Amino acid sequence: MKIELTQGSIIADIRSEKYDNLRCKGIIISARCDFAQDKIKQFHYLSAMDIKDWIFEELYCTIVEECIKSEKGQIRKCAEKYRLDFNTLESFGYEKMKEVLKYHLSGKELTSAVESCEKCERNEKLLVVKDRKKQREFLGNKACKKNLISKVNALLCSTYPKFAFIPQRGYMNSESLIQGLVVDLQDIHQIDMKFKKGLLNSEYDYQLIKDEELRKELNGYFFFENEDDFIIIEGVVQSPWIEYILQMFAHSFTRISVDNASQDEIEKFCNEFLEEEADEVHITGKECD
């Protein structure tokens, strides 16, 4: 395989503060002409990871947080029905929250609200779980599995925000359209062009480099701390996939981030809107055809 350092080159074992201790890939996005003509002092790359790592690193916490949000939505409905301020209730913590709910609610409403509190409490503990076996067990339950499939489908259909997918057929001899790399479109890094020659010549072998300063500098960019560590360019993302990544990166990186209303807020607005419409009908005595 010809070793290239150009747009689309994949560098193995890069570090990312966002994905602590995960050996990511680096997908170079700097222009080809800049490499060819040595126009730049640094080149830029985006972090990427195997799709299975992405599920554990990104989707797991997202799905847990959505479960928590859903249960809190149920508690909010019960609280507001009895004119309890949910934000104040939430600030008490789950034990105190359950005491207040027991004072105001009864029957099935109370049982449901208390169960939601307990689910929220359990799920918040799951957010810090790093054991992949336990993470897989959580994702395997019926509701979460459905959510997982939906999100992976969104990724593969280019509708999952801030991430893009490159199938293996885009950078290696494989026909798989599901196995591949997930690129974090907002996790951008740069490295000095002085490392270009060493990368091209595969010189960065921990056992061969004795200069401690160079080892330390390389270890800031890559995993370069053990005798087995060896920095390589392991492939190139081919056309049209590299153009697709650049297009997605431009869209994601330049898009202005704005806050959106939550599902609960949207539902509350719609309910209030419909109630207003009902009041108008009652007052005027008119109904829609």
LINSUL-V532660 format. One record per residue. PHI is phi as a letter, one per 20 degrees, with the letter a starting at -180 (NA if undefined). BURIAL is # if it has 24 or more other ideal C-beta (glycine too) atoms within 12 Angstrom, else .. D_CENTER is the distance of its C-alpha to the mean C-alpha in Angstrom with 1 decimal. Layout:
phi=PHI burial=BURIAL d_center=D_CENTER
phi=PHI burial=BURIAL d_center=D_CENTER
This chain:
phi=NA burial=. d_center=32.4
phi=f burial=. d_center=32.9
phi=e burial=. d_center=30.7
phi=c burial=. d_center=29.4
phi=d burial=# d_center=27.6
phi=b burial=# d_center=26.7
phi=g burial=# d_center=24.0
phi=n burial=# d_center=21.8
phi=f burial=# d_center=22.8
phi=d burial=# d_center=20.5
phi=d burial=# d_center=21.0
phi=e burial=# d_center=20.3
phi=l burial=# d_center=19.3
phi=e burial=# d_center=17.9
phi=e burial=# d_center=16.7
phi=b burial=# d_center=13.7
phi=f burial=. d_center=13.9
phi=f burial=. d_center=10.2
phi=d burial=# d_center=10.3
phi=g burial=. d_center=13.7
phi=m burial=. d_center=16.1
phi=e burial=# d_center=14.0
phi=f burial=# d_center=16.1
phi=e burial=# d_center=14.1
phi=d burial=# d_center=15.7
phi=d burial=# d_center=16.7
phi=e burial=# d_center=17.2
phi=f burial=# d_center=20.1
phi=d burial=# d_center=20.2
phi=f burial=# d_center=23.5
phi=f burial=. d_center=26.3
phi=g burial=. d_center=28.6
phi=f burial=. d_center=31.7
phi=f burial=. d_center=30.6
phi=f burial=# d_center=30.6
phi=f burial=. d_center=33.8
phi=d burial=. d_center=35.6
phi=l burial=. d_center=34.2
phi=e burial=. d_center=33.5
phi=d burial=# d_center=30.6
phi=e burial=. d_center=30.4
phi=c burial=. d_center=26.7
phi=d burial=# d_center=24.3
phi=d burial=# d_center=20.6
phi=b burial=# d_center=17.8
phi=d burial=# d_center=14.0
phi=f burial=# d_center=12.1
phi=b burial=# d_center=11.4
phi=b burial=# d_center=11.3
phi=g burial=# d_center=12.9
phi=g burial=# d_center=11.2
phi=f burial=. d_center=12.4
phi=f burial=# d_center=10.8
phi=f burial=# d_center=7.3
phi=f burial=# d_center=8.3
phi=f burial=# d_center=9.5
phi=f burial=# d_center=7.1
phi=d burial=# d_center=3.8
phi=f burial=# d_center=6.0
phi=g burial=# d_center=8.9
phi=f burial=# d_center=8.4
phi=f burial=# d_center=7.2
phi=f burial=# d_center=10.3
phi=f burial=# d_center=12.4
phi=f burial=. d_center=12.0
phi=f burial=# d_center=13.0
phi=f burial=# d_center=15.9
phi=f burial=# d_center=17.0
phi=f burial=# d_center=17.0
phi=f burial=# d_center=19.0
phi=f burial=# d_center=21.5
phi=f burial=# d_center=21.9
phi=f burial=# d_center=22.7
phi=f burial=# d_center=25.5
phi=f burial=# d_center=26.8
phi=g burial=# d_center=26.8
phi=f burial=# d_center=28.9
phi=f burial=# d_center=31.4
phi=f burial=# d_center=31.7
phi=f burial=. d_center=32.3
phi=f burial=. d_center=34.9
phi=d burial=. d_center=36.9
phi=l burial=. d_center=36.3
phi=e burial=. d_center=34.1
phi=f burial=. d_center=31.6
phi=f burial=# d_center=28.2
phi=f burial=. d_center=26.9
phi=f burial=. d_center=30.0
phi=g burial=# d_center=29.7
phi=f burial=# d_center=26.1
phi=f burial=. d_center=27.3
phi=f burial=. d_center=29.9
phi=n burial=. d_center=27.5
phi=f burial=# d_center=27.6
phi=f burial=. d_center=31.1
phi=f burial=. d_center=32.8
phi=g burial=# d_center=30.8
phi=f burial=# d_center=32.3
phi=f burial=. d_center=35.7
phi=f burial=# d_center=35.7
phi=f burial=# d_center=34.5
phi=f burial=. d_center=37.3
phi=f burial=. d_center=39.8
phi=d burial=. d_center=38.9
phi=d burial=# d_center=37.8
phi=b burial=. d_center=39.5
phi=m burial=. d_center=39.5
phi=f burial=. d_center=36.6
phi=f burial=. d_center=34.7
phi=f burial=# d_center=34.9
phi=g burial=. d_center=33.9
phi=f burial=. d_center=30.8
phi=f burial=# d_center=29.8
phi=f burial=# d_center=30.4
phi=g burial=. d_center=28.4
phi=f burial=# d_center=25.5
phi=g burial=# d_center=25.9
phi=f burial=. d_center=26.1
phi=f burial=# d_center=23.0
phi=g burial=# d_center=21.0
phi=f burial=. d_center=22.6
phi=f burial=. d_center=21.7
phi=f burial=# d_center=18.1
phi=f burial=. d_center=17.6
phi=f burial=. d_center=19.1
phi=f burial=# d_center=16.6
phi=f burial=. d_center=13.7
phi=e burial=. d_center=15.4
phi=f burial=. d_center=16.2
phi=d burial=. d_center=15.4
phi=f burial=. d_center=17.9
phi=f burial=. d_center=16.3
phi=f burial=. d_center=19.4
phi=f burial=. d_center=18.9
phi=f burial=# d_center=15.2
phi=f burial=. d_center=16.5
phi=f burial=. d_center=19.4
phi=f burial=# d_center=17.3
phi=f burial=# d_center=15.3
phi=e burial=. d_center=18.7
phi=f burial=. d_center=20.4
phi=g burial=. d_center=21.4
phi=f burial=. d_center=19.3
phi=f burial=# d_center=16.0
phi=f burial=. d_center=16.9
phi=f burial=. d_center=17.5
phi=f burial=# d_center=14.2
phi=f burial=# d_center=12.5
phi=f burial=. d_center=14.9
phi=f burial=. d_center=14.2
phi=f burial=# d_center=10.5
phi=f burial=# d_center=11.4
phi=f burial=. d_center=14.2
phi=f burial=. d_center=12.4
phi=f burial=# d_center=10.5
phi=f burial=# d_center=14.0
phi=e burial=. d_center=15.6
phi=m burial=. d_center=13.7
phi=d burial=. d_center=12.8
phi=e burial=# d_center=9.0
phi=f burial=. d_center=8.4
phi=m burial=# d_center=7.6
phi=c burial=# d_center=7.3
phi=c burial=# d_center=10.6
phi=d burial=# d_center=12.3
phi=d burial=# d_center=15.6
phi=f burial=# d_center=17.8
phi=g burial=. d_center=20.1
phi=f burial=. d_center=23.0
phi=e burial=# d_center=21.7
phi=b burial=# d_center=22.3
phi=b burial=. d_center=24.5
phi=f burial=. d_center=27.4
phi=b burial=. d_center=25.6
phi=d burial=. d_center=25.6
phi=f burial=. d_center=22.4
phi=d burial=. d_center=20.1
phi=d burial=. d_center=17.6
phi=f burial=. d_center=17.4
phi=r burial=# d_center=15.9
phi=d burial=# d_center=13.3
phi=d burial=# d_center=9.8
phi=e burial=# d_center=10.0
phi=e burial=# d_center=7.8
phi=f burial=# d_center=10.2
phi=d burial=# d_center=10.3
phi=d burial=# d_center=10.7
phi=d burial=# d_center=14.4
phi=c burial=# d_center=17.2
phi=c burial=. d_center=21.0
phi=b burial=# d_center=23.8
phi=f burial=. d_center=27.6
phi=f burial=. d_center=29.5
phi=f burial=. d_center=32.0
phi=e burial=# d_center=29.8
phi=g burial=# d_center=30.2
phi=f burial=. d_center=33.5
phi=f burial=# d_center=32.4
phi=f burial=# d_center=29.3
phi=f burial=. d_center=31.5
phi=e burial=. d_center=34.1
phi=l burial=. d_center=31.9
phi=e burial=. d_center=33.6
phi=e burial=# d_center=30.9
phi=d burial=. d_center=31.9
phi=g burial=# d_center=31.8
phi=f burial=. d_center=35.2
phi=e burial=. d_center=36.8
phi=e burial=# d_center=35.7
phi=d burial=. d_center=37.8
phi=f burial=. d_center=37.1
phi=f burial=. d_center=35.2
phi=f burial=. d_center=34.2
phi=f burial=. d_center=32.7
phi=g burial=# d_center=30.9
phi=f burial=. d_center=29.4
phi=f burial=. d_center=28.4
phi=f burial=# d_center=26.7
phi=f burial=. d_center=25.0
phi=f burial=. d_center=23.3
phi=e burial=# d_center=21.5
phi=c burial=# d_center=21.5
phi=e burial=# d_center=22.1
phi=b burial=# d_center=25.8
phi=c burial=. d_center=27.4
phi=c burial=. d_center=28.9
phi=f burial=. d_center=31.8
phi=e burial=. d_center=29.7
phi=f burial=# d_center=27.3
phi=b burial=# d_center=27.9
phi=e burial=# d_center=26.0
phi=c burial=# d_center=26.1
phi=e burial=# d_center=25.1
phi=d burial=# d_center=24.4
phi=r burial=# d_center=24.3
phi=c burial=# d_center=23.8
phi=f burial=# d_center=21.6
phi=e burial=# d_center=24.4
phi=f burial=. d_center=25.2
phi=e burial=. d_center=24.0
phi=f burial=# d_center=20.5
phi=f burial=# d_center=20.5
phi=f burial=. d_center=21.8
phi=f burial=# d_center=19.0
phi=f burial=# d_center=16.4
phi=f burial=# d_center=18.5
phi=f burial=. d_center=18.9
phi=f burial=# d_center=15.2
phi=f burial=# d_center=14.8
phi=f burial=. d_center=17.8
phi=f burial=. d_center=16.7
phi=f burial=# d_center=13.3
phi=f burial=. d_center=14.9
phi=e burial=. d_center=18.1
phi=f burial=. d_center=17.0
phi=f burial=. d_center=18.0
phi=e burial=. d_center=15.6
phi=c burial=. d_center=17.5
phi=f burial=. d_center=17.3
phi=d burial=. d_center=17.6
phi=f burial=. d_center=19.7
phi=f burial=. d_center=18.4
phi=f burial=. d_center=19.5
phi=f burial=. d_center=22.2
phi=f burial=. d_center=23.5
phi=f burial=. d_center=23.8
phi=f burial=. d_center=25.6
phi=f burial=. d_center=27.9
phi=g burial=. d_center=28.7
phi=f burial=. d_center=29.7
phi=f burial=. d_center=31.8
phi=f burial=. d_center=33.6
phi=f burial=. d_center=34.1
phi=f burial=. d_center=35.7
phi=f burial=. d_center=37.8
phi=f burial=. d_center=39.1
phi=f burial=. d_center=40.0
phi=f burial=. d_center=41.8
phi=f burial=. d_center=43.7
phi=f burial=. d_center=44.9
phi=f burial=. d_center=46.2
phi=f burial=. d_center=48.0
phi=f burial=. d_center=49.6
phi=e burial=. d_center=50.7
phi=m burial=. d_center=51.5
phi=d burial=. d_center=49.9
phi=c burial=. d_center=47.4
phi=f burial=. d_center=45.4
phi=f burial=. d_center=47.0
